[in-house]
Amino acid sequence: MTSTPHSPHLPTQATATAQPELPSSLNSSQILRGQKTVEIAHGEQRYTLRITRDNKLILTK
């Protein structure tokens, strides 16, 4: 079996078959834990995530 030298211009098998990383996924019930609102700290900022009467999510600063 003969090996071929690696070419810097051709993708390796690892990069050619690499899949993009999917974002993490959480269910809203994991975040809200039975509450209608939850406060989220992001750096120095505070945000409020709340569920509406129409069962939609709103994130406000």
N, CA, C and O atoms as a Tripos MOL2 file, in Angstrom:
@<TRIPOS>MOLECULE
protein
  244   243    61     0     0
PROTEIN
NO_CHARGES

@<TRIPOS>ATOM
      1 N           0.8470   -1.1650    0.0000 N.3       1 MET1
      2 CA          0.0000    0.0000    0.0000 C.3       1 MET1
      3 C           0.8920    1.2280    0.0000 C.2       1 MET1
      4 O           1.8140    1.3240    0.8100 O.2       1 MET1
      5 N           0.6300    2.1660   -0.8980 N.am      2 THR2
      6 CA          1.4570    3.3560   -1.0500 C.3       2 THR2
      7 C           0.7420    4.5430   -0.4390 C.2       2 THR2
      8 O          -0.4500    4.7330   -0.6770 O.2       2 THR2
      9 N           1.4450    5.3420    0.3430 N.am      3 SER3
     10 CA          0.8190    6.5380    0.8970 C.3       3 SER3
     11 C           1.1390    7.7220    0.0010 C.2       3 SER3
     12 O           2.2120    7.8000   -0.5980 O.2       3 SER3
     13 N           0.1840    8.6410   -0.0770 N.am      4 THR4
     14 CA          0.3940    9.8410   -0.8870 C.3       4 THR4
     15 C           0.6960   10.9930    0.0440 C.2       4 THR4
     16 O           0.1380   11.0500    1.1400 O.2       4 THR4
     17 N           1.5560   11.9130   -0.3510 N.am      5 PRO5
     18 CA          1.8740   13.0430    0.5090 C.3       5 PRO5
     19 C           0.6600   13.9480    0.6850 C.2       5 PRO5
     20 O          -0.1750   14.0730   -0.2110 O.2       5 PRO5
     21 N           0.5790   14.5640    1.8360 N.am      6 HIS6
     22 CA         -0.5220   15.4910    2.1400 C.3       6 HIS6
     23 C          -0.3330   16.7900    1.3610 C.2       6 HIS6
     24 O           0.7410   17.3890    1.3920 O.2       6 HIS6
     25 N          -1.3770   17.2170    0.6660 N.am      7 SER7
     26 CA         -1.3280   18.4730   -0.0780 C.3       7 SER7
     27 C          -2.0300   19.5550    0.7340 C.2       7 SER7
     28 O          -3.1590   19.3360    1.1730 O.2       7 SER7
     29 N          -1.4080   20.7150    0.9520 N.am      8 PRO8
     30 CA         -2.0500   21.7760    1.7310 C.3       8 PRO8
     31 C          -3.2420   22.3880    1.0110 C.2       8 PRO8
     32 O          -4.0060   23.1310    1.6270 O.2       8 PRO8
     33 N          -3.4240   22.1000   -0.2730 N.am      9 HIS9
     34 CA         -4.5140   22.6900   -1.0430 C.3       9 HIS9
     35 C          -5.7430   21.8010   -1.1090 C.2       9 HIS9
     36 O          -6.7970   22.2340   -1.5760 O.2       9 HIS9
     37 N          -5.6220   20.5750   -0.6500 N.am     10 LEU10
     38 CA         -6.7510   19.6650   -0.6710 C.3      10 LEU10
     39 C          -7.2490   19.4430    0.7470 C.2      10 LEU10
     40 O          -6.4440   19.2860    1.6660 O.2      10 LEU10
     41 N          -8.5900   19.4250    0.9440 N.am     11 PRO11
     42 CA         -9.1020   19.1890    2.2990 C.3      11 PRO11
     43 C          -8.8080   17.7700    2.7420 C.2      11 PRO11
     44 O          -8.8340   16.8390    1.9370 O.2      11 PRO11
     45 N          -8.5320   17.6130    4.0100 N.am     12 THR12
     46 CA         -8.3330   16.2710    4.5520 C.3      12 THR12
     47 C          -9.6980   15.6360    4.7520 C.2      12 THR12
     48 O         -10.7210   16.3180    4.7000 O.2      12 THR12
     49 N          -9.7110   14.3630    4.9760 N.am     13 GLN13
     50 CA        -10.9790   13.6720    5.1840 C.3      13 GLN13
     51 C         -11.7220   14.2440    6.3790 C.2      13 GLN13
     52 O         -12.9480   14.3500    6.3450 O.2      13 GLN13
     53 N         -11.0030   14.6180    7.4400 N.am     14 ALA14
     54 CA        -11.6430   15.1490    8.6440 C.3      14 ALA14
     55 C         -12.3590   16.4630    8.3500 C.2      14 ALA14
     56 O         -13.4740   16.6690    8.8300 O.2      14 ALA14
     57 N         -11.7520   17.3500    7.5790 N.am     15 THR15
     58 CA        -12.4020   18.6260    7.2960 C.3      15 THR15
     59 C         -13.4680   18.4870    6.2270 C.2      15 THR15
     60 O         -14.4390   19.2440    6.2300 O.2      15 THR15
     61 N         -13.3180   17.5550    5.3290 N.am     16 ALA16
     62 CA        -14.3010   17.3860    4.2680 C.3      16 ALA16
     63 C         -15.6000   16.7980    4.8080 C.2      16 ALA16
     64 O         -16.6640   17.0630    4.2470 O.2      16 ALA16
     65 N         -15.5470   16.0050    5.8840 N.am     17 THR17
     66 CA        -16.7470   15.3760    6.4210 C.3      17 THR17
     67 C         -17.2230   16.0320    7.7140 C.2      17 THR17
     68 O         -18.1830   15.5590    8.3220 O.2      17 THR17
     69 N         -16.5730   17.1090    8.1440 N.am     18 ALA18
     70 CA        -16.9640   17.7610    9.4010 C.3      18 ALA18
     71 C         -18.3580   18.3650    9.2650 C.2      18 ALA18
     72 O         -18.6710   19.0250    8.2740 O.2      18 ALA18
     73 N         -19.1770   18.1310   10.2640 N.am     19 GLN19
     74 CA        -20.5310   18.6810   10.2950 C.3      19 GLN19
     75 C         -20.5330   19.9650   11.1180 C.2      19 GLN19
     76 O         -19.8000   20.0640   12.1020 O.2      19 GLN19
     77 N         -21.3410   20.9480   10.7320 N.am     20 PRO20
     78 CA        -21.4110   22.1580   11.5490 C.3      20 PRO20
     79 C         -21.9990   21.8370   12.9230 C.2      20 PRO20
     80 O         -22.8960   21.0030   13.0480 O.2      20 PRO20
     81 N         -21.4870   22.5010   13.9330 N.am     21 GLU21
     82 CA        -21.9630   22.2600   15.2900 C.3      21 GLU21
     83 C         -23.3380   22.8870   15.4600 C.2      21 GLU21
     84 O         -23.5410   24.0560   15.1340 O.2      21 GLU21
     85 N         -24.2760   22.1060   15.9700 N.am     22 LEU22
     86 CA        -25.6210   22.6030   16.1980 C.3      22 LEU22
     87 C         -25.6720   23.3700   17.5120 C.2      22 LEU22
     88 O         -24.9540   23.0300   18.4520 O.2      22 LEU22
     89 N         -26.5250   24.4150   17.5930 N.am     23 PRO23
     90 CA        -26.6380   25.1460   18.8570 C.3      23 PRO23
     91 C         -27.2940   24.2840   19.9320 C.2      23 PRO23
     92 O         -28.0530   23.3640   19.6270 O.2      23 PRO23
     93 N         -26.9960   24.5890   21.1760 N.am     24 SER24
     94 CA        -27.6440   23.8910   22.2840 C.3      24 SER24
     95 C         -29.1400   24.1490   22.2230 C.2      24 SER24
     96 O         -29.5780   25.1880   21.7290 O.2      24 SER24
     97 N         -29.9110   23.2160   22.7200 N.am     25 SER25
     98 CA        -31.3630   23.3530   22.7000 C.3      25 SER25
     99 C         -31.9160   23.0840   24.0900 C.2      25 SER25
    100 O         -31.5800   22.0840   24.7240 O.2      25 SER25
    101 N         -32.7710   23.9930   24.5570 N.am     26 LEU26
    102 CA        -33.4520   23.8310   25.8300 C.3      26 LEU26
    103 C         -34.9430   23.9990   25.6120 C.2      26 LEU26
    104 O         -35.3630   24.7840   24.7620 O.2      26 LEU26
    105 N         -35.7310   23.2820   26.3580 N.am     27 ASN27
    106 CA        -37.1640   23.4790   26.3470 C.3      27 ASN27
    107 C         -37.4640   24.6660   27.2590 C.2      27 ASN27
    108 O         -36.8240   24.8160   28.3000 O.2      27 ASN27
    109 N         -38.4160   25.5030   26.8890 N.am     28 SER28
    110 CA        -38.7270   26.6880   27.7050 C.3      28 SER28
    111 C         -39.1110   26.3130   29.1360 C.2      28 SER28
    112 O         -38.8800   27.0940   30.0600 O.2      28 SER28
    113 N         -39.6900   25.1340   29.3310 N.am     29 SER29
    114 CA        -40.0470   24.7170   30.6880 C.3      29 SER29
    115 C         -38.8110   24.4870   31.5480 C.2      29 SER29
    116 O         -38.8810   24.6030   32.7710 O.2      29 SER29
    117 N         -37.6720   24.1610   30.9190 N.am     30 GLN30
    118 CA        -36.4220   24.0070   31.6650 C.3      30 GLN30
    119 C         -35.9240   25.3650   32.1640 C.2      30 GLN30
    120 O         -35.2750   25.4380   33.2080 O.2      30 GLN30
    121 N         -36.2150   26.4170   31.4460 N.am     31 ILE31
    122 CA        -35.7740   27.7540   31.8250 C.3      31 ILE31
    123 C         -36.7690   28.3890   32.8070 C.2      31 ILE31
    124 O         -36.3690   28.9440   33.8300 O.2      31 ILE31
    125 N         -38.0560   28.3020   32.4900 N.am     32 LEU32
    126 CA        -39.0770   28.9750   33.2970 C.3      32 LEU32
    127 C         -39.4450   28.2000   34.5660 C.2      32 LEU32
    128 O         -39.8610   28.8040   35.5540 O.2      32 LEU32
    129 N         -39.2990   26.8860   34.5520 N.am     33 ARG33
    130 CA        -39.5940   26.0200   35.7020 C.3      33 ARG33
    131 C         -40.9250   26.3430   36.3750 C.2      33 ARG33
    132 O         -40.9870   26.5080   37.5930 O.2      33 ARG33
    133 N         -41.9880   26.4310   35.5780 N.am     34 GLY34
    134 CA        -43.3230   26.6540   36.1230 C.3      34 GLY34
    135 C         -43.6740   28.1120   36.3820 C.2      34 GLY34
    136 O         -44.8180   28.4100   36.7230 O.2      34 GLY34
    137 N         -42.7370   29.0130   36.2310 N.am     35 GLN35
    138 CA        -42.9870   30.4360   36.4480 C.3      35 GLN35
    139 C         -43.4050   31.1010   35.1410 C.2      35 GLN35
    140 O         -43.1990   30.5440   34.0630 O.2      35 GLN35
    141 N         -43.9880   32.2830   35.2350 N.am     36 LYS36
    142 CA        -44.3640   33.0470   34.0390 C.3      36 LYS36
    143 C         -43.2240   33.9500   33.5750 C.2      36 LYS36
    144 O         -43.1730   34.3310   32.4050 O.2      36 LYS36
    145 N         -42.3050   34.2960   34.4840 N.am     37 THR37
    146 CA        -41.1690   35.1490   34.1280 C.3      37 THR37
    147 C         -39.9000   34.6150   34.7860 C.2      37 THR37
    148 O         -39.9410   33.9350   35.8110 O.2      37 THR37
    149 N         -38.7890   34.9440   34.1700 N.am     38 VAL38
    150 CA        -37.4840   34.6050   34.7400 C.3      38 VAL38
    151 C         -36.5190   35.7260   34.3710 C.2      38 VAL38
    152 O         -36.5710   36.2640   33.2650 O.2      38 VAL38
    153 N         -35.6440   36.0710   35.3010 N.am     39 GLU39
    154 CA        -34.6310   37.0950   35.0470 C.3      39 GLU39
    155 C         -33.3450   36.4110   34.5950 C.2      39 GLU39
    156 O         -32.9200   35.4050   35.1630 O.2      39 GLU39
    157 N         -32.7390   36.9850   33.5550 N.am     40 ILE40
    158 CA        -31.5020   36.4230   33.0010 C.3      40 ILE40
    159 C         -30.4080   37.4730   33.1130 C.2      40 ILE40
    160 O         -30.5630   38.5880   32.6150 O.2      40 ILE40
    161 N         -29.3020   37.1240   33.7650 N.am     41 ALA41
    162 CA        -28.1450   38.0250   33.8590 C.3      41 ALA41
    163 C         -27.2110   37.6870   32.7020 C.2      41 ALA41
    164 O         -26.8430   36.5320   32.4920 O.2      41 ALA41
    165 N         -26.8390   38.7300   31.9570 N.am     42 HIS42
    166 CA        -25.9080   38.5710   30.8360 C.3      42 HIS42
    167 C         -24.8690   39.6680   30.9650 C.2      42 HIS42
    168 O         -25.1020   40.8140   30.5810 O.2      42 HIS42
    169 N         -23.7160   39.3000   31.5130 N.am     43 GLY43
    170 CA        -22.7020   40.3250   31.8000 C.3      43 GLY43
    171 C         -23.2350   41.2840   32.8520 C.2      43 GLY43
    172 O         -23.6750   40.8700   33.9240 O.2      43 GLY43
    173 N         -23.1900   42.5670   32.5300 N.am     44 GLU44
    174 CA        -23.7000   43.6020   33.4430 C.3      44 GLU44
    175 C         -25.1950   43.8570   33.2480 C.2      44 GLU44
    176 O         -25.8010   44.5910   34.0290 O.2      44 GLU44
    177 N         -25.7860   43.2690   32.2310 N.am     45 GLN45
    178 CA        -27.1870   43.5280   31.8830 C.3      45 GLN45
    179 C         -28.1290   42.5010   32.5090 C.2      45 GLN45
    180 O         -27.7440   41.3620   32.7720 O.2      45 GLN45
    181 N         -29.3750   42.9300   32.7410 N.am     46 ARG46
    182 CA        -30.4300   42.0460   33.2330 C.3      46 ARG46
    183 C         -31.5460   42.0400   32.1990 C.2      46 ARG46
    184 O         -31.9540   43.0920   31.7050 O.2      46 ARG46
    185 N         -32.0350   40.8540   31.8780 N.am     47 TYR47
    186 CA        -33.1230   40.6890   30.9320 C.3      47 TYR47
    187 C         -34.2490   39.9200   31.6110 C.2      47 TYR47
    188 O         -34.0150   39.1570   32.5480 O.2      47 TYR47
    189 N         -35.4670   40.1250   31.1320 N.am     48 THR48
    190 CA        -36.6150   39.3850   31.6330 C.3      48 THR48
    191 C         -37.2130   38.5830   30.4860 C.2      48 THR48
    192 O         -37.5550   39.1300   29.4380 O.2      48 THR48
    193 N         -37.3310   37.2890   30.7030 N.am     49 LEU49
    194 CA        -37.9900   36.4130   29.7420 C.3      49 LEU49
    195 C         -39.3510   36.0980   30.3240 C.2      49 LEU49
    196 O         -39.4580   35.6250   31.4560 O.2      49 LEU49
    197 N         -40.4020   36.3640   29.5400 N.am     50 ARG50
    198 CA        -41.7400   36.0790   30.0610 C.3      50 ARG50
    199 C         -42.5820   35.3910   29.0040 C.2      50 ARG50
    200 O         -42.3500   35.5210   27.8020 O.2      50 ARG50
    201 N         -43.5670   34.6560   29.4920 N.am     51 ILE51
    202 CA        -44.4990   33.9630   28.6150 C.3      51 ILE51
    203 C         -45.8000   34.7690   28.6000 C.2      51 ILE51
    204 O         -46.2930   35.1770   29.6520 O.2      51 ILE51
    205 N         -46.3500   34.9960   27.4130 N.am     52 THR52
    206 CA        -47.5590   35.8120   27.2700 C.3      52 THR52
    207 C         -48.8210   34.9640   27.4080 C.2      52 THR52
    208 O         -48.7580   33.7380   27.4980 O.2      52 THR52
    209 N         -49.9640   35.6410   27.4220 N.am     53 ARG53
    210 CA        -51.2460   34.9310   27.4620 C.3      53 ARG53
    211 C         -51.4530   34.0850   26.2130 C.2      53 ARG53
    212 O         -52.1850   33.0950   26.2420 O.2      53 ARG53
    213 N         -50.8050   34.4780   25.1120 N.am     54 ASP54
    214 CA        -50.9080   33.7200   23.8590 C.3      54 ASP54
    215 C         -49.8530   32.6180   23.7780 C.2      54 ASP54
    216 O         -49.6660   32.0180   22.7190 O.2      54 ASP54
    217 N         -49.1620   32.3460   24.8870 N.am     55 ASN55
    218 CA        -48.1480   31.3050   24.9950 C.3      55 ASN55
    219 C         -46.9310   31.5730   24.1020 C.2      55 ASN55
    220 O         -46.3480   30.6510   23.5310 O.2      55 ASN55
    221 N         -46.5600   32.8620   23.9940 N.am     56 LYS56
    222 CA        -45.3680   33.2470   23.2560 C.3      56 LYS56
    223 C         -44.3320   33.7630   24.2560 C.2      56 LYS56
    224 O         -44.6700   34.1430   25.3770 O.2      56 LYS56
    225 N         -43.0820   33.7690   23.8380 N.am     57 LEU57
    226 CA        -42.0000   34.2560   24.6980 C.3      57 LEU57
    227 C         -41.5740   35.6530   24.2830 C.2      57 LEU57
    228 O         -41.4610   35.9560   23.0950 O.2      57 LEU57
    229 N         -41.3380   36.5040   25.2860 N.am     58 ILE58
    230 CA        -40.8320   37.8480   25.0370 C.3      58 ILE58
    231 C         -39.6270   38.0540   25.9380 C.2      58 ILE58
    232 O         -39.6870   37.7960   27.1410 O.2      58 ILE58
    233 N         -38.5260   38.5220   25.3470 N.am     59 LEU59
    234 CA        -37.3070   38.8510   26.0870 C.3      59 LEU59
    235 C         -37.1490   40.3650   26.0560 C.2      59 LEU59
    236 O         -37.0530   40.9620   24.9840 O.2      59 LEU59
    237 N         -37.1220   40.9910   27.2450 N.am     60 THR60
    238 CA        -36.9620   42.4420   27.3290 C.3      60 THR60
    239 C         -35.7670   42.7830   28.1980 C.2      60 THR60
    240 O         -35.3580   42.0140   29.0680 O.2      60 THR60
    241 N         -35.2190   43.9590   27.9340 N.am     61 LYS61
    242 CA        -34.0640   44.4410   28.6730 C.3      61 LYS61
    243 C         -34.5330   45.3150   29.8200 C.2      61 LYS61
    244 O         -33.7120   45.8300   30.5800 O.2      61 LYS61
@<TRIPOS>BOND
     1     1     2 1
     2     2     3 1
     3     3     4 2
     4     3     5 am
     5     5     6 1
     6     6     7 1
     7     7     8 2
     8     7     9 am
     9     9    10 1
    10    10    11 1
    11    11    12 2
    12    11    13 am
    13    13    14 1
    14    14    15 1
    15    15    16 2
    16    15    17 am
    17    17    18 1
    18    18    19 1
    19    19    20 2
    20    19    21 am
    21    21    22 1
    22    22    23 1
    23    23    24 2
    24    23    25 am
    25    25    26 1
    26    26    27 1
    27    27    28 2
    28    27    29 am
    29    29    30 1
    30    30    31 1
    31    31    32 2
    32    31    33 am
    33    33    34 1
    34    34    35 1
    35    35    36 2
    36    35    37 am
    37    37    38 1
    38    38    39 1
    39    39    40 2
    40    39    41 am
    41    41    42 1
    42    42    43 1
    43    43    44 2
    44    43    45 am
    45    45    46 1
    46    46    47 1
    47    47    48 2
    48    47    49 am
    49    49    50 1
    50    50    51 1
    51    51    52 2
    52    51    53 am
    53    53    54 1
    54    54    55 1
    55    55    56 2
    56    55    57 am
    57    57    58 1
    58    58    59 1
    59    59    60 2
    60    59    61 am
    61    61    62 1
    62    62    63 1
    63    63    64 2
    64    63    65 am
    65    65    66 1
    66    66    67 1
    67    67    68 2
    68    67    69 am
    69    69    70 1
    70    70    71 1
    71    71    72 2
    72    71    73 am
    73    73    74 1
    74    74    75 1
    75    75    76 2
    76    75    77 am
    77    77    78 1
    78    78    79 1
    79    79    80 2
    80    79    81 am
    81    81    82 1
    82    82    83 1
    83    83    84 2
    84    83    85 am
    85    85    86 1
    86    86    87 1
    87    87    88 2
    88    87    89 am
    89    89    90 1
    90    90    91 1
    91    91    92 2
    92    91    93 am
    93    93    94 1
    94    94    95 1
    95    95    96 2
    96    95    97 am
    97    97    98 1
    98    98    99 1
    99    99   100 2
   100    99   101 am
   101   101   102 1
   102   102   103 1
   103   103   104 2
   104   103   105 am
   105   105   106 1
   106   106   107 1
   107   107   108 2
   108   107   109 am
   109   109   110 1
   110   110   111 1
   111   111   112 2
   112   111   113 am
   113   113   114 1
   114   114   115 1
   115   115   116 2
   116   115   117 am
   117   117   118 1
   118   118   119 1
   119   119   120 2
   120   119   121 am
   121   121   122 1
   122   122   123 1
   123   123   124 2
   124   123   125 am
   125   125   126 1
   126   126   127 1
   127   127   128 2
   128   127   129 am
   129   129   130 1
   130   130   131 1
   131   131   132 2
   132   131   133 am
   133   133   134 1
   134   134   135 1
   135   135   136 2
   136   135   137 am
   137   137   138 1
   138   138   139 1
   139   139   140 2
   140   139   141 am
   141   141   142 1
   142   142   143 1
   143   143   144 2
   144   143   145 am
   145   145   146 1
   146   146   147 1
   147   147   148 2
   148   147   149 am
   149   149   150 1
   150   150   151 1
   151   151   152 2
   152   151   153 am
   153   153   154 1
   154   154   155 1
   155   155   156 2
   156   155   157 am
   157   157   158 1
   158   158   159 1
   159   159   160 2
   160   159   161 am
   161   161   162 1
   162   162   163 1
   163   163   164 2
   164   163   165 am
   165   165   166 1
   166   166   167 1
   167   167   168 2
   168   167   169 am
   169   169   170 1
   170   170   171 1
   171   171   172 2
   172   171   173 am
   173   173   174 1
   174   174   175 1
   175   175   176 2
   176   175   177 am
   177   177   178 1
   178   178   179 1
   179   179   180 2
   180   179   181 am
   181   181   182 1
   182   182   183 1
   183   183   184 2
   184   183   185 am
   185   185   186 1
   186   186   187 1
   187   187   188 2
   188   187   189 am
   189   189   190 1
   190   190   191 1
   191   191   192 2
   192   191   193 am
   193   193   194 1
   194   194   195 1
   195   195   196 2
   196   195   197 am
   197   197   198 1
   198   198   199 1
   199   199   200 2
   200   199   201 am
   201   201   202 1
   202   202   203 1
   203   203   204 2
   204   203   205 am
   205   205   206 1
   206   206   207 1
   207   207   208 2
   208   207   209 am
   209   209   210 1
   210   210   211 1
   211   211   212 2
   212   211   213 am
   213   213   214 1
   214   214   215 1
   215   215   216 2
   216   215   217 am
   217   217   218 1
   218   218   219 1
   219   219   220 2
   220   219   221 am
   221   221   222 1
   222   222   223 1
   223   223   224 2
   224   223   225 am
   225   225   226 1
   226   226   227 1
   227   227   228 2
   228   227   229 am
   229   229   230 1
   230   230   231 1
   231   231   232 2
   232   231   233 am
   233   233   234 1
   234   234   235 1
   235   235   236 2
   236   235   237 am
   237   237   238 1
   238   238   239 1
   239   239   240 2
   240   239   241 am
   241   241   242 1
   242   242   243 1
   243   243   244 2
@<TRIPOS>SUBSTRUCTURE
     1 MET1         2 RESIDUE 1 A MET
     2 THR2         6 RESIDUE 1 A THR
     3 SER3        10 RESIDUE 1 A SER
     4 THR4        14 RESIDUE 1 A THR
     5 PRO5        18 RESIDUE 1 A PRO
     6 HIS6        22 RESIDUE 1 A HIS
     7 SER7        26 RESIDUE 1 A SER
     8 PRO8        30 RESIDUE 1 A PRO
     9 HIS9        34 RESIDUE 1 A HIS
    10 LEU10       38 RESIDUE 1 A LEU
    11 PRO11       42 RESIDUE 1 A PRO
    12 THR12       46 RESIDUE 1 A THR
    13 GLN13       50 RESIDUE 1 A GLN
    14 ALA14       54 RESIDUE 1 A ALA
    15 THR15       58 RESIDUE 1 A THR
    16 ALA16       62 RESIDUE 1 A ALA
    17 THR17       66 RESIDUE 1 A THR
    18 ALA18       70 RESIDUE 1 A ALA
    19 GLN19       74 RESIDUE 1 A GLN
    20 PRO20       78 RESIDUE 1 A PRO
    21 GLU21       82 RESIDUE 1 A GLU
    22 LEU22       86 RESIDUE 1 A LEU
    23 PRO23       90 RESIDUE 1 A PRO
    24 SER24       94 RESIDUE 1 A SER
    25 SER25       98 RESIDUE 1 A SER
    26 LEU26      102 RESIDUE 1 A LEU
    27 ASN27      106 RESIDUE 1 A ASN
    28 SER28      110 RESIDUE 1 A SER
    29 SER29      114 RESIDUE 1 A SER
    30 GLN30      118 RESIDUE 1 A GLN
    31 ILE31      122 RESIDUE 1 A ILE
    32 LEU32      126 RESIDUE 1 A LEU
    33 ARG33      130 RESIDUE 1 A ARG
    34 GLY34      134 RESIDUE 1 A GLY
    35 GLN35      138 RESIDUE 1 A GLN
    36 LYS36      142 RESIDUE 1 A LYS
    37 THR37      146 RESIDUE 1 A THR
    38 VAL38      150 RESIDUE 1 A VAL
    39 GLU39      154 RESIDUE 1 A GLU
    40 ILE40      158 RESIDUE 1 A ILE
    41 ALA41      162 RESIDUE 1 A ALA
    42 HIS42      166 RESIDUE 1 A HIS
    43 GLY43      170 RESIDUE 1 A GLY
    44 GLU44      174 RESIDUE 1 A GLU
    45 GLN45      178 RESIDUE 1 A GLN
    46 ARG46      182 RESIDUE 1 A ARG
    47 TYR47      186 RESIDUE 1 A TYR
    48 THR48      190 RESIDUE 1 A THR
    49 LEU49      194 RESIDUE 1 A LEU
    50 ARG50      198 RESIDUE 1 A ARG
    51 ILE51      202 RESIDUE 1 A ILE
    52 THR52      206 RESIDUE 1 A THR
    53 ARG53      210 RESIDUE 1 A ARG
    54 ASP54      214 RESIDUE 1 A ASP
    55 ASN55      218 RESIDUE 1 A ASN
    56 LYS56      222 RESIDUE 1 A LYS
    57 LEU57      226 RESIDUE 1 A LEU
    58 ILE58      230 RESIDUE 1 A ILE
    59 LEU59      234 RESIDUE 1 A LEU
    60 THR60      238 RESIDUE 1 A THR
    61 LYS61      242 RESIDUE 1 A LYS
